[in-house]
Amino acid sequence: MRVINFSDARNQHKQVIDQVVDDADFTVIARRDVQDAVVMSLDTFNSLMETLHLMKSPANAKHLKNSMTQFRKGQTKSKGLVDAE
C-alpha cells in the first residue's frame, strides 16, 4: 500500500493507475478536509469481494479455516483431474 496526496494523484494519474495495476495493490489518495479515497486494480477488488462473500457464512468460514489448517499440516491428498468424457 502506498499513500499519495490528491494533487500528485491528479497530476500523475496514468502512472498512479499503472503502478496500482502492476503491483496488484492499492493506493490511498489523501485529500485535505475530506475523506481519503482508495484506488485498486479490478483484480484486487474482485478478489477482495470474493473473500468477503466466502467469509460471510460462518459455516463456510469454519470450513475454509479447517482446510487451511489441514494444508499447513500436510494433511492433504493430491488428485488428478477428472476426464471430461
N, C-alpha and C positions, 0 to 999 in steps of 0.2 A: 504494500500500500504506500502511496505517496500522497502528499498534500501540497497543493499549489493554490495561489491566490487567484481570484476571479480574473483580474487583469491579465495575468500570464496565460491563463487558460483561454481567454478570448483572443489574445494576440498570437498564441501558438496552438490553436485548436486542432489543426491537422496533426501536428507532432504529438500532442497530448493523446488524441484518439488512437493514433497508430501505436503508440507505446502501450496504452492500455490493452489493446487487442493483442499485440505481440507478446506481452508479459502475462496474459491471461490473469490479470489482477484488476484492481480498481483504484481509482484516484478520487480523493476528496477535493472538491473545489471549495475553498474557504472564501466566504463573502462577508463583507463588513455590514453589520447591522441587520442581517437577515440570516435565515438558516443556511447551513452549508448544503452542498449537493454532492452526489456520488455519480461517477461515470464508470461503467464497466462494460466489458465485451458482452455480446449476446450469449456466447457460450457460457461465460461465467454466470450470467444472470439465470440462464436455463438450468444450469447445474444447481445453483442455489435454490431455485424454485422446486426442483425435483427432490432435493434433500428435505426441504420443508414439508413437502407433500408426504414423503415417506415417513418422516418422523412425527407427523400429526397424529397418527394412530398409535396409542400406547402398545398395543399388541405387536404391531409392525416394528416399532422402535425396539421392543424387547427381543424380537426375533433377529433383527439386524445386529444388535449388540451381542447376542449369543453366537451368531455366525462369525462375527469379527473375532471374538474370543477363541472360538474353535480354530480359526485360520491362524491366529498368532501362536497357538499351542501346537500347530502342525497336525491337527486332528481333522484334516480334510482329505478327500479322495479325488483324484483326477479321473475324469471320464471322457471318452471320445465323443465326438459329435455324432448325433443321430442321423442316419441316412434319410434323405427326403423321399425315398422311393415309395 
